[in-house]
Structure formats: C-alpha cells, structure tokens
Amino acid sequence: MRVLITGATGLVGQALVDLFHEYGIAVNYLTTSRSKIESQSKYQGFYWNPSTSEISTECFDGVSAIINLAGASVAKRWTSSYKKTILNSRIDSLNTLKKALAKGEHDVEHLISASAVGLYKDSLSKFHEEEDFEQGDNFLAEVVKQWEAAADELGDLGLEVTKIRIGVVLSDEGGALEKIKTPIENYIGAPLGSGKQWQSWIHISDLARIFHHVMDKRLEGVFNGVSPNPVTNKELTECIADRLEKPVVLPNVPGFVLKLMLGEMATIVLASQLVSSKKILSTGFQFRFAQLKPAIADLL
C-alpha cells in the first residue's frame, strides 16, 4: 500500500511516516522545498506549490489514500497578512489536490484531512461531539469551517472524505508540550488565564494511530482526535511540573496580559474546549494514553 501525505515533515506528519513504515506502508509526500525531496523505495518526495496550484502529478502514482496535514502554523502572531496565510495555506492545498485529481486518472479513493477542535465554541461546560456542538465565533473557528468545507469538495470526485478534529498535541519533538515545559524548567511556569479552561489533549502516538485506524477501516465523516480525558490548563501545567519535579510558584498569568502579549492569538491558550472522543472509541479504536499522567511520563 502507498499513501500520499501533505505536511509530512511537520510534527504529526513525521509521527505518521514513522508509524506507516512500521506497518510496511510506502509514503509519497509533497513539499514546497525542492531541497527536501528524497527518493527511496518506501519514501518518495514530490514538489508542489499550492499558492500557484503547481503539483507534480506523479505523486498520485500507486496511491490509494491521501492524508492532508498541510497548513501554516497558527502559533505565530496573527497579523492581518498572516491570518490570510493561515487560511489560504489550508484552502489552497486542498484546492490544488482537487484540481490535479480531477484532471487525470488515479487510484485515490480516500482523503483524510486534518481539522481542529478550534471549530468549537469556547465554553467551560459544553461537551462537544462531532455532530452535536456549538461553533465558535472567532477567527480560528471560521478557518476550520472553511478548511472542512474545502475537504468535503473532494467528495465531488467520488472520494471518501474523513476529517480529524485535532486537539492539543503532546509530543517530545516540540509543539505545545515544549512551550509549556520550558518556562516550568526555568521556574517561571504558571497556569494561563483562569486555569479553568479545558484542554482536550492527545498523545502524538495516539493521534498517528487514529489516522491509521481511520484509513485501515475506511471510516468516513468527522472524528475528534482527542483523548477520552480532557484536563484543565491548571491540571496540565501541574502534571508537567510534577513530572519535571519543579514547583509552580507563580500566580496565574492574567488573560489581559496574554492578550497584550499575543494579541488575537491568545485565543489558542485561553479558549476552553471540552471535546468528546466517544465516536472514535465506538469504532473499536483503543487509546494507549487515555490519561494525562502516563502520557506525560512517557513523553518526559
């Protein structure tokens, strides 16, 4: 079997590539950097430029499924121009895939696209499920809405379409855990805002396994990529500090300070999303890291 991955060199993409190679699944990947193109029997790179709809259509050769992870990081300051980059990078990637697939013959049957729990409304009490949720009223929610709509359009070509709404990804290779861990190690860690906001997290290995599970079982629709046990920001901070054997002595960082420092991007750390994993569990998926403490122990 061979799959095509966009965003294969990112945090989630690298974990997926490693997992697929364990299963003997060959990977084609798309990159905007010609210097990152490698050519091996199990790992083959191809150039693309979604902003101009340029793509090497040989990337589809022998491919039965596409995993779409492409998109500019949301963890940079949201200037007006960068907000356009965040949105366009996601929409252009999917549109480029659709145009290329529509033009030629291929064996692609399934698109599995990343999405985000940022779609859901900020709430301390609402328990969001895939088909029972309130949409947020902010930039990130609008991005996710358009991102998912662009993915659904590939269904017009006869592809099965699946979307994984990803929560806070915990990894020892960077990302959210690194950003929380570093100030704690330097004795300046503290809960953010009230600390009561829910963090629907997932261990990087479980997230990679969800993508594989969805592909292997040919599951369509929307699935939340989060562990069964969300925690508050305060609980997450204290769990990491306990593992590092460091005290959390500073008071919470006030929300208004975070907004002054980060601008609109403060939404990422202050928003509260309590998200269900019941649907993916109902398909037979089993989490290896359902609880936060073992997950942090494994990663740190």
HELIX and SHEET records of a PDB file:
HELIX    1   1 LEU A   11  GLU A   22  1                                  12    
HELIX    2   2 ARG A   34  LYS A   36  5                                   3    
HELIX    3   3 PRO A   50  THR A   52  5                                   3    
HELIX    4   4 THR A   57  PHE A   60  5                                   4    
HELIX    5   5 SER A   80  LYS A  103  1                                  24    
HELIX    6   6 VAL A  117  LEU A  119  5                                   3    
HELIX    7   7 PHE A  139  ASP A  152  1                                  14    
HELIX    8   8 GLU A  153  LEU A  157  5                                   5    
HELIX    9   9 ALA A  176  GLU A  185  1                                  10    
HELIX   10  10 ILE A  204  LYS A  217  1                                  14    
HELIX   11  11 ASN A  233  LEU A  244  1                                  12    
HELIX   12  12 GLY A  255  LEU A  262  1                                   8    
HELIX   13  13 GLY A  263  ALA A  266  5                                   4    
HELIX   14  14 THR A  267  LEU A  270  1                                   4    
HELIX   15  15 LYS A  278  SER A  282  1                                   5    
HELIX   16  16 LEU A  292  LEU A  299  1                                   8    
SHEET    1   A 8 GLU A  54  ILE A  55  0                                        
SHEET    2   A 8 TYR A  43  ASN A  49 -1                                        
SHEET    3   A 8 ALA A  26  THR A  31  1                                        
SHEET    4   A 8 ARG A   2  THR A   6  1                                        
SHEET    5   A 8 ALA A  65  ASN A  68  1                                        
SHEET    6   A 8 HIS A 110  ALA A 116  1                                        
SHEET    7   A 8 GLU A 160  ILE A 166  1                                        
SHEET    8   A 8 GLY A 221  GLY A 225  1                                        
SHEET    1   B 2 PHE A 127  HIS A 128  0                                        
SHEET    2   B 2 LEU A 274  VAL A 275  1                                        
SHEET    1   C 3 GLY A 174  GLY A 175  0                                        
SHEET    2   C 3 VAL A 168  SER A 171 -1                                        
SHEET    3   C 3 TRP A 201  HIS A 203  1                                        
SHEET    1   D 2 TRP A 198  GLN A 199  0                                        
SHEET    2   D 2 VAL A 231  THR A 232 -1                                        
END                                                                             
